[in-house]
Structure formats: C-alpha cells, structure tokens
Amino acid sequence: MSVSARIILSVLRAVKKAGLRKGPGTDVEAELRKARAYNRKHPYREPRGGKASYLTLHAGKYPCLLMKREKNRLTDKAILYLHGGGDRDVWKPEVSFARRYGERAGMDVFYPLYPPFTEASPEEAADFVFRVYRGIVKRYGAGAVSVVGGSYGGLLGLQLLSRINGHNAAAELDPVPMPSLLILNSPFAYPKTEEEWALAERLEAEDPILPVGAFRYMLEMTRKAAPDTPDSLLYPADMDFRGAPETWVFYADEACSAVAEAIRQSYARDGIPDRLHMHIEPGMMHCYASAPVFRESRRDFDRQIERLREEKNV
C-alpha cells in the first residue's frame, strides 16, 4: 500500500475511533427530522465557475445538472453520473468528481438530483433516474451512454438495470435499451441473508468510514420513511440484470462489499456472468477508486477512464 494511502486511512480510522463520525442513533423519528432539516438547509443551486458549462434541466419535478466542456456544444457521448447519499441530499460534494470523469473521458455529464429516501420513496427516486436515462438515450443513443455510480448512487445504478427490464416487459412497443457500460464504485445495497448481515457487521468493524450498525440503521430509516418499498429496490438478489452491459465494480475491503457475492450470483443467474468485472482492493476505503489522490486510487480511476474512452470510440 502506498504511503499516502496509509496516511489517509490512518486519519479516517482515528476519526472513527474517536467517535467524531457518529454512528446511527436509536431514535429513527429523530434521525428523519435531522435529515429533513439538513435537506431544507442545503437546497440545490446551480454551480458557478469556469471549470465547466452548467445547465439545469428537469425530468418531472426534480432537477438534473448537465455539465459540458463547451457552452454551446454537446459531445457525441454522455455519462449518467449517480452520486452517493441516501438519507440526505448531499448532492454538492461529488459535482467535482462527476466533472472530472467528463473531462478525462471527453464526455458530457448528466447529474440527476434524485430525492433522498427521507423526502421521497426509493421507488420515486428510481423512476426519476430512469426518466433521466431515457431522455439521455433519446438524445445520444444507448451505445453512447455510460453510467457511473458511487455508494448509494451505485445502488441506483443497479436499480436502473432492473427498472429498464421491468419497463420493457410491460411496454413492448416502447423498449428502452441498456447503457453501453456501467461503472460502480463501492455500490451500496442491503444485506438480505443472515450470512450477509454477519459479514456486513464484521466488515463494518474494520471499515475506516462506516460506523457500526450503519446498514441496519439505513434499512430501518428506509422502512420507516417508505414502508412499501419493494425488495427489488433493496437487495441485488431480487433485481433483474438480464441484458446488463459490461459492468465494472470497484470495492474496497469494506462493509458495502458484503453484497458483492449477491451481485455475482445475480449476474450468473441472469445468464451474464462474463459481463461482471469485480475488483476488491484490500485495505482501501469506501469509493477509493473515484478519487485519484494516491497510487491505488489513481490506478483504478484510470482503468475506469480507459473503459469510458473505449466506449467513446465505438
């Protein structure tokens, strides 16, 4: 492991050990109120600055940020970038991440501001992402669209594949094709079996970022805020990955990787095991490959950019 990675990881572990990164509380109602208060204090505002040309679009009642390199010109390829979050509307921190992907790959970036599950059901968020994706495909063609998602955004990416299949089964005259490529950084999803829960809890204890009990806390909050959420939006084993594109998954040796085997088995069940390329890097932190700041993260971020550029040249 590189020296810079060791330094960053030691700082993260010290913060977690000191209790500065609080674990989930037991009062779900209170946590929901805190999340909603946070969301009210951090509304979406279109970014400013000369690092990209920004344009806010809408798909239904939620905004989607378009990032272009040139103000009055689109490229011929696009990335649908799905940021992390979940219970809070933490849209702002990853704008620079998404912009970097677009700059390095030479592609336009669409950045949907999906509602957190404390404001709308996971089903509404998944439908919004699907509408954004369908609009991008109509403009660029599915062969020119790649999807990149990290953490909770990785869950949205998995949901999107399943949502496409569900739509196509119900609307044979208006099929929506799969994207050309899916890249997921530490995709979040809920453990389902007792074995997965045990693994998640064991990994959480060593995870430099996630506090112990984070998975049960998130699931409890989801069930409280949106009790009718179907299992097909929570567990990879209940999702439909038939026809999925080439999928690259980058996990650290972290709590979120507790569902890695469930994703593998689901791709195998749906007849596409060779389209899933999963890498688990020992000793790293959550979403390490999306931020090229040390040797290991630069290596795997560059692998992702190479895949995007390959799709760009098809």
Disulfide bonds with the S-S distance in Angstrom:
none
